């Protein structure tokens, strides 16, 4: 049985930290930083028979902007549509109704996000970012 829950007390933080620390977007992230990110976000866990198999979080002002981040599905559970269902869960959630802009960054899951209405930036020339030197170097090296 699959359960989707935004109860942060159910999150298996050791698993979430291990997943994110092994990801291309946050390699070797410190557990304390993951805990801080969880505390400041609306998080969603996916559980199969009590074991967490997925995670995603939304960073938002709950009025006009939301940033989808850290979408992860355990390797053995990929291909079941869980990532898309997590994203759709946020889109359908009452707290996210009326949000004017939801954004994310992905290297390889464009199809997942296009399937729930995300699209490339209409005016990418207007967007800017400020990165730490470490992240800027990591991104340059992985182009």
CNS distance restraints for C-alpha pairs under 8 A (distance, minus, plus):
assign (resid   1 and name CA) (resid  48 and name CA) 5.61 0.50 0.50
assign (resid   1 and name CA) (resid  49 and name CA) 5.87 0.50 0.50
assign (resid   2 and name CA) (resid  46 and name CA) 6.83 0.50 0.50
assign (resid   2 and name CA) (resid  47 and name CA) 5.56 0.50 0.50
assign (resid   2 and name CA) (resid  48 and name CA) 4.71 0.50 0.50
assign (resid   2 and name CA) (resid  49 and name CA) 7.00 0.50 0.50
assign (resid   3 and name CA) (resid  46 and name CA) 5.66 0.50 0.50
assign (resid   3 and name CA) (resid  47 and name CA) 5.10 0.50 0.50
assign (resid   3 and name CA) (resid  48 and name CA) 6.56 0.50 0.50
assign (resid   4 and name CA) (resid  44 and name CA) 6.85 0.50 0.50
assign (resid   4 and name CA) (resid  45 and name CA) 5.85 0.50 0.50
assign (resid   4 and name CA) (resid  46 and name CA) 4.65 0.50 0.50
assign (resid   4 and name CA) (resid  47 and name CA) 6.50 0.50 0.50
assign (resid   4 and name CA) (resid  86 and name CA) 7.80 0.50 0.50
assign (resid   5 and name CA) (resid  10 and name CA) 7.89 0.50 0.50
assign (resid   5 and name CA) (resid  44 and name CA) 5.65 0.50 0.50
assign (resid   5 and name CA) (resid  45 and name CA) 5.39 0.50 0.50
assign (resid   5 and name CA) (resid  46 and name CA) 6.51 0.50 0.50
assign (resid   6 and name CA) (resid  42 and name CA) 7.18 0.50 0.50
assign (resid   6 and name CA) (resid  43 and name CA) 5.53 0.50 0.50
assign (resid   6 and name CA) (resid  44 and name CA) 4.40 0.50 0.50
assign (resid   6 and name CA) (resid  45 and name CA) 6.17 0.50 0.50
assign (resid   7 and name CA) (resid  11 and name CA) 7.35 0.50 0.50
assign (resid   7 and name CA) (resid  43 and name CA) 7.73 0.50 0.50
assign (resid   7 and name CA) (resid  44 and name CA) 7.42 0.50 0.50
assign (resid   7 and name CA) (resid  45 and name CA) 7.85 0.50 0.50
assign (resid   8 and name CA) (resid  38 and name CA) 7.95 0.50 0.50
assign (resid   8 and name CA) (resid  43 and name CA) 6.70 0.50 0.50
assign (resid   8 and name CA) (resid  44 and name CA) 7.72 0.50 0.50
assign (resid  10 and name CA) (resid  45 and name CA) 7.66 0.50 0.50
assign (resid  11 and name CA) (resid  16 and name CA) 7.79 0.50 0.50
assign (resid  11 and name CA) (resid  45 and name CA) 6.25 0.50 0.50
assign (resid  11 and name CA) (resid  52 and name CA) 7.26 0.50 0.50
assign (resid  12 and name CA) (resid  16 and name CA) 6.39 0.50 0.50
assign (resid  12 and name CA) (resid  52 and name CA) 6.50 0.50 0.50
assign (resid  13 and name CA) (resid  17 and name CA) 5.89 0.50 0.50
assign (resid  13 and name CA) (resid  35 and name CA) 7.53 0.50 0.50
assign (resid  14 and name CA) (resid  18 and name CA) 6.18 0.50 0.50
assign (resid  15 and name CA) (resid  19 and name CA) 6.16 0.50 0.50
assign (resid  15 and name CA) (resid  52 and name CA) 7.65 0.50 0.50
assign (resid  16 and name CA) (resid  20 and name CA) 6.19 0.50 0.50
assign (resid  16 and name CA) (resid  34 and name CA) 7.99 0.50 0.50
assign (resid  16 and name CA) (resid  55 and name CA) 7.05 0.50 0.50
assign (resid  17 and name CA) (resid  21 and name CA) 5.90 0.50 0.50
assign (resid  17 and name CA) (resid  29 and name CA) 7.67 0.50 0.50
assign (resid  17 and name CA) (resid  30 and name CA) 7.79 0.50 0.50
assign (resid  17 and name CA) (resid  31 and name CA) 5.83 0.50 0.50
assign (resid  17 and name CA) (resid  34 and name CA) 6.23 0.50 0.50
assign (resid  18 and name CA) (resid  22 and name CA) 6.24 0.50 0.50
assign (resid  19 and name CA) (resid  23 and name CA) 6.33 0.50 0.50
assign (resid  19 and name CA) (resid  72 and name CA) 7.33 0.50 0.50
assign (resid  19 and name CA) (resid  74 and name CA) 7.94 0.50 0.50
assign (resid  20 and name CA) (resid  25 and name CA) 7.80 0.50 0.50
assign (resid  20 and name CA) (resid  26 and name CA) 5.91 0.50 0.50
assign (resid  20 and name CA) (resid  27 and name CA) 6.80 0.50 0.50
assign (resid  20 and name CA) (resid  28 and name CA) 7.78 0.50 0.50
assign (resid  20 and name CA) (resid  29 and name CA) 6.91 0.50 0.50
assign (resid  20 and name CA) (resid  70 and name CA) 7.17 0.50 0.50
assign (resid  21 and name CA) (resid  26 and name CA) 5.82 0.50 0.50
assign (resid  21 and name CA) (resid  27 and name CA) 4.59 0.50 0.50
assign (resid  21 and name CA) (resid  28 and name CA) 4.33 0.50 0.50
assign (resid  21 and name CA) (resid  29 and name CA) 4.94 0.50 0.50
assign (resid  21 and name CA) (resid  30 and name CA) 7.48 0.50 0.50
assign (resid  22 and name CA) (resid  26 and name CA) 7.33 0.50 0.50
assign (resid  22 and name CA) (resid  27 and name CA) 5.38 0.50 0.50
assign (resid  22 and name CA) (resid  28 and name CA) 6.64 0.50 0.50
assign (resid  23 and name CA) (resid  27 and name CA) 5.45 0.50 0.50
assign (resid  29 and name CA) (resid  33 and name CA) 6.80 0.50 0.50
assign (resid  29 and name CA) (resid  34 and name CA) 7.20 0.50 0.50
assign (resid  30 and name CA) (resid  34 and name CA) 6.56 0.50 0.50
assign (resid  31 and name CA) (resid  35 and name CA) 6.19 0.50 0.50
assign (resid  32 and name CA) (resid  36 and name CA) 6.19 0.50 0.50
assign (resid  33 and name CA) (resid  37 and name CA) 6.13 0.50 0.50
assign (resid  34 and name CA) (resid  38 and name CA) 6.13 0.50 0.50
assign (resid  35 and name CA) (resid  39 and name CA) 6.18 0.50 0.50
assign (resid  36 and name CA) (resid  40 and name CA) 6.35 0.50 0.50
assign (resid  37 and name CA) (resid  41 and name CA) 6.19 0.50 0.50
assign (resid  38 and name CA) (resid  42 and name CA) 7.42 0.50 0.50
assign (resid  38 and name CA) (resid  43 and name CA) 6.55 0.50 0.50
assign (resid  38 and name CA) (resid  57 and name CA) 7.55 0.50 0.50
assign (resid  40 and name CA) (resid  59 and name CA) 7.29 0.50 0.50
assign (resid  41 and name CA) (resid  57 and name CA) 6.04 0.50 0.50
assign (resid  41 and name CA) (resid  58 and name CA) 5.68 0.50 0.50
assign (resid  41 and name CA) (resid  59 and name CA) 4.97 0.50 0.50
assign (resid  41 and name CA) (resid  60 and name CA) 7.40 0.50 0.50
assign (resid  42 and name CA) (resid  57 and name CA) 5.50 0.50 0.50
assign (resid  42 and name CA) (resid  58 and name CA) 5.16 0.50 0.50
assign (resid  42 and name CA) (resid  59 and name CA) 6.45 0.50 0.50
assign (resid  42 and name CA) (resid  60 and name CA) 7.95 0.50 0.50
assign (resid  43 and name CA) (resid  55 and name CA) 7.32 0.50 0.50
assign (resid  43 and name CA) (resid  56 and name CA) 5.90 0.50 0.50
assign (resid  43 and name CA) (resid  57 and name CA) 4.21 0.50 0.50
assign (resid  43 and name CA) (resid  58 and name CA) 6.40 0.50 0.50
assign (resid  44 and name CA) (resid  55 and name CA) 5.64 0.50 0.50
assign (resid  44 and name CA) (resid  56 and name CA) 5.31 0.50 0.50
assign (resid  44 and name CA) (resid  57 and name CA) 5.99 0.50 0.50
assign (resid  44 and name CA) (resid  86 and name CA) 7.35 0.50 0.50
assign (resid  45 and name CA) (resid  52 and name CA) 6.58 0.50 0.50
assign (resid  45 and name CA) (resid  53 and name CA) 7.64 0.50 0.50
assign (resid  45 and name CA) (resid  54 and name CA) 5.62 0.50 0.50
assign (resid  45 and name CA) (resid  55 and name CA) 4.66 0.50 0.50
assign (resid  45 and name CA) (resid  56 and name CA) 6.79 0.50 0.50
assign (resid  46 and name CA) (resid  52 and name CA) 5.63 0.50 0.50
assign (resid  46 and name CA) (resid  53 and name CA) 5.61 0.50 0.50
assign (resid  46 and name CA) (resid  54 and name CA) 4.62 0.50 0.50
assign (resid  46 and name CA) (resid  55 and name CA) 6.22 0.50 0.50
assign (resid  46 and name CA) (resid  86 and name CA) 7.96 0.50 0.50
assign (resid  47 and name CA) (resid  51 and name CA) 5.18 0.50 0.50
assign (resid  47 and name CA) (resid  52 and name CA) 4.24 0.50 0.50
assign (resid  47 and name CA) (resid  53 and name CA) 5.49 0.50 0.50
assign (resid  47 and name CA) (resid  54 and name CA) 6.91 0.50 0.50
assign (resid  48 and name CA) (resid  52 and name CA) 6.36 0.50 0.50
assign (resid  48 and name CA) (resid  53 and name CA) 6.50 0.50 0.50
assign (resid  53 and name CA) (resid  73 and name CA) 5.84 0.50 0.50
assign (resid  53 and name CA) (resid  74 and name CA) 5.11 0.50 0.50
assign (resid  53 and name CA) (resid  77 and name CA) 6.94 0.50 0.50
assign (resid  54 and name CA) (resid  71 and name CA) 7.59 0.50 0.50
assign (resid  54 and name CA) (resid  72 and name CA) 5.43 0.50 0.50
assign (resid  54 and name CA) (resid  73 and name CA) 4.30 0.50 0.50
assign (resid  54 and name CA) (resid  74 and name CA) 6.06 0.50 0.50
assign (resid  54 and name CA) (resid  82 and name CA) 7.55 0.50 0.50
assign (resid  54 and name CA) (resid  83 and name CA) 7.68 0.50 0.50
assign (resid  55 and name CA) (resid  70 and name CA) 7.06 0.50 0.50
assign (resid  55 and name CA) (resid  71 and name CA) 5.70 0.50 0.50
assign (resid  55 and name CA) (resid  72 and name CA) 5.22 0.50 0.50
assign (resid  55 and name CA) (resid  73 and name CA) 6.63 0.50 0.50
assign (resid  55 and name CA) (resid  86 and name CA) 7.98 0.50 0.50
assign (resid  56 and name CA) (resid  68 and name CA) 7.45 0.50 0.50
assign (resid  56 and name CA) (resid  69 and name CA) 6.27 0.50 0.50
assign (resid  56 and name CA) (resid  70 and name CA) 5.23 0.50 0.50
assign (resid  56 and name CA) (resid  71 and name CA) 4.21 0.50 0.50
assign (resid  56 and name CA) (resid  72 and name CA) 6.33 0.50 0.50
assign (resid  56 and name CA) (resid  86 and name CA) 6.96 0.50 0.50
assign (resid  56 and name CA) (resid  87 and name CA) 7.87 0.50 0.50
assign (resid  57 and name CA) (resid  68 and name CA) 6.02 0.50 0.50
assign (resid  57 and name CA) (resid  69 and name CA) 5.43 0.50 0.50
assign (resid  57 and name CA) (resid  70 and name CA) 6.20 0.50 0.50
assign (resid  57 and name CA) (resid  71 and name CA) 6.99 0.50 0.50
assign (resid  58 and name CA) (resid  66 and name CA) 6.33 0.50 0.50
assign (resid  58 and name CA) (resid  67 and name CA) 5.53 0.50 0.50
assign (resid  58 and name CA) (resid  68 and name CA) 4.61 0.50 0.50
assign (resid  58 and name CA) (resid  69 and name CA) 6.10 0.50 0.50
assign (resid  58 and name CA) (resid  90 and name CA) 7.78 0.50 0.50
assign (resid  59 and name CA) (resid  66 and name CA) 5.50 0.50 0.50
assign (resid  59 and name CA) (resid  67 and name CA) 5.04 0.50 0.50
assign (resid  59 and name CA) (resid  68 and name CA) 6.51 0.50 0.50
assign (resid  59 and name CA) (resid  69 and name CA) 7.59 0.50 0.50
assign (resid  60 and name CA) (resid  65 and name CA) 5.72 0.50 0.50
assign (resid  60 and name CA) (resid  66 and name CA) 4.20 0.50 0.50
assign (resid  60 and name CA) (resid  67 and name CA) 6.31 0.50 0.50
assign (resid  61 and name CA) (resid  65 and name CA) 6.07 0.50 0.50
assign (resid  61 and name CA) (resid  66 and name CA) 6.82 0.50 0.50
assign (resid  62 and name CA) (resid  66 and name CA) 7.24 0.50 0.50
assign (resid  62 and name CA) (resid  95 and name CA) 6.40 0.50 0.50
assign (resid  62 and name CA) (resid  96 and name CA) 6.21 0.50 0.50
assign (resid  62 and name CA) (resid  99 and name CA) 6.83 0.50 0.50
assign (resid  63 and name CA) (resid  96 and name CA) 7.83 0.50 0.50
assign (resid  63 and name CA) (resid  98 and name CA) 6.89 0.50 0.50
assign (resid  63 and name CA) (resid  99 and name CA) 5.65 0.50 0.50
assign (resid  63 and name CA) (resid 100 and name CA) 7.84 0.50 0.50
assign (resid  64 and name CA) (resid  98 and name CA) 7.01 0.50 0.50
assign (resid  64 and name CA) (resid  99 and name CA) 4.45 0.50 0.50
assign (resid  64 and name CA) (resid 100 and name CA) 4.86 0.50 0.50
assign (resid  64 and name CA) (resid 101 and name CA) 6.35 0.50 0.50
assign (resid  65 and name CA) (resid  99 and name CA) 5.68 0.50 0.50
assign (resid  65 and name CA) (resid 100 and name CA) 6.07 0.50 0.50
assign (resid  65 and name CA) (resid 101 and name CA) 5.01 0.50 0.50
assign (resid  65 and name CA) (resid 102 and name CA) 5.92 0.50 0.50
assign (resid  66 and name CA) (resid  99 and name CA) 7.03 0.50 0.50
assign (resid  66 and name CA) (resid 101 and name CA) 6.38 0.50 0.50
assign (resid  66 and name CA) (resid 102 and name CA) 4.69 0.50 0.50
assign (resid  66 and name CA) (resid 103 and name CA) 6.45 0.50 0.50
assign (resid  67 and name CA) (resid 102 and name CA) 5.58 0.50 0.50
assign (resid  67 and name CA) (resid 103 and name CA) 4.88 0.50 0.50
assign (resid  67 and name CA) (resid 104 and name CA) 5.75 0.50 0.50
assign (resid  68 and name CA) (resid 102 and name CA) 7.03 0.50 0.50
assign (resid  68 and name CA) (resid 103 and name CA) 6.11 0.50 0.50
assign (resid  68 and name CA) (resid 104 and name CA) 5.14 0.50 0.50
assign (resid  69 and name CA) (resid 104 and name CA) 6.41 0.50 0.50
assign (resid  69 and name CA) (resid 105 and name CA) 7.76 0.50 0.50
assign (resid  71 and name CA) (resid  83 and name CA) 6.76 0.50 0.50
assign (resid  72 and name CA) (resid  83 and name CA) 6.99 0.50 0.50
assign (resid  73 and name CA) (resid  77 and name CA) 6.41 0.50 0.50
assign (resid  73 and name CA) (resid  78 and name CA) 6.02 0.50 0.50
assign (resid  73 and name CA) (resid  82 and name CA) 7.02 0.50 0.50
assign (resid  73 and name CA) (resid  83 and name CA) 6.45 0.50 0.50
assign (resid  74 and name CA) (resid  78 and name CA) 6.50 0.50 0.50
assign (resid  77 and name CA) (resid  82 and name CA) 7.83 0.50 0.50
assign (resid  78 and name CA) (resid  82 and name CA) 7.14 0.50 0.50
assign (resid  81 and name CA) (resid  85 and name CA) 6.16 0.50 0.50
assign (resid  82 and name CA) (resid  86 and name CA) 6.08 0.50 0.50
assign (resid  83 and name CA) (resid  87 and name CA) 6.37 0.50 0.50
assign (resid  83 and name CA) (resid 112 and name CA) 7.26 0.50 0.50
assign (resid  84 and name CA) (resid  88 and name CA) 6.10 0.50 0.50
assign (resid  84 and name CA) (resid 112 and name CA) 5.70 0.50 0.50
assign (resid  84 and name CA) (resid 113 and name CA) 7.00 0.50 0.50
assign (resid  84 and name CA) (resid 115 and name CA) 7.61 0.50 0.50
assign (resid  84 and name CA) (resid 116 and name CA) 7.21 0.50 0.50
assign (resid  85 and name CA) (resid  89 and name CA) 5.97 0.50 0.50
assign (resid  86 and name CA) (resid  90 and name CA) 6.64 0.50 0.50
assign (resid  87 and name CA) (resid  91 and name CA) 6.40 0.50 0.50
assign (resid  87 and name CA) (resid 113 and name CA) 7.78 0.50 0.50
assign (resid  87 and name CA) (resid 116 and name CA) 7.49 0.50 0.50
assign (resid  88 and name CA) (resid  92 and name CA) 6.02 0.50 0.50
assign (resid  88 and name CA) (resid 116 and name CA) 6.57 0.50 0.50
assign (resid  89 and name CA) (resid  93 and name CA) 5.99 0.50 0.50
assign (resid  90 and name CA) (resid  96 and name CA) 6.74 0.50 0.50
assign (resid  91 and name CA) (resid  96 and name CA) 6.26 0.50 0.50
assign (resid  91 and name CA) (resid  97 and name CA) 7.33 0.50 0.50
assign (resid  92 and name CA) (resid  96 and name CA) 7.16 0.50 0.50
assign (resid  92 and name CA) (resid  97 and name CA) 7.25 0.50 0.50
assign (resid  93 and name CA) (resid  97 and name CA) 6.90 0.50 0.50
assign (resid 103 and name CA) (resid 118 and name CA) 7.90 0.50 0.50
assign (resid 106 and name CA) (resid 110 and name CA) 6.72 0.50 0.50
assign (resid 109 and name CA) (resid 113 and name CA) 6.77 0.50 0.50
assign (resid 110 and name CA) (resid 114 and name CA) 5.95 0.50 0.50
assign (resid 111 and name CA) (resid 115 and name CA) 6.05 0.50 0.50
assign (resid 112 and name CA) (resid 116 and name CA) 7.18 0.50 0.50
assign (resid 113 and name CA) (resid 117 and name CA) 6.56 0.50 0.50
assign (resid 113 and name CA) (resid 118 and name CA) 5.32 0.50 0.50
assign (resid 113 and name CA) (resid 119 and name CA) 7.74 0.50 0.50
assign (resid 114 and name CA) (resid 118 and name CA) 4.71 0.50 0.50
assign (resid 114 and name CA) (resid 119 and name CA) 5.92 0.50 0.50
assign (resid 123 and name CA) (resid 127 and name CA) 7.60 0.50 0.50
assign (resid 131 and name CA) (resid 135 and name CA) 6.12 0.50 0.50
assign (resid 131 and name CA) (resid 136 and name CA) 5.76 0.50 0.50
assign (resid 132 and name CA) (resid 136 and name CA) 6.16 0.50 0.50
assign (resid 133 and name CA) (resid 137 and name CA) 6.08 0.50 0.50
assign (resid 134 and name CA) (resid 138 and name CA) 6.17 0.50 0.50
assign (resid 135 and name CA) (resid 139 and name CA) 6.07 0.50 0.50
assign (resid 136 and name CA) (resid 140 and name CA) 6.14 0.50 0.50
assign (resid 137 and name CA) (resid 141 and name CA) 6.07 0.50 0.50
assign (resid 138 and name CA) (resid 142 and name CA) 6.31 0.50 0.50
assign (resid 139 and name CA) (resid 143 and name CA) 6.40 0.50 0.50
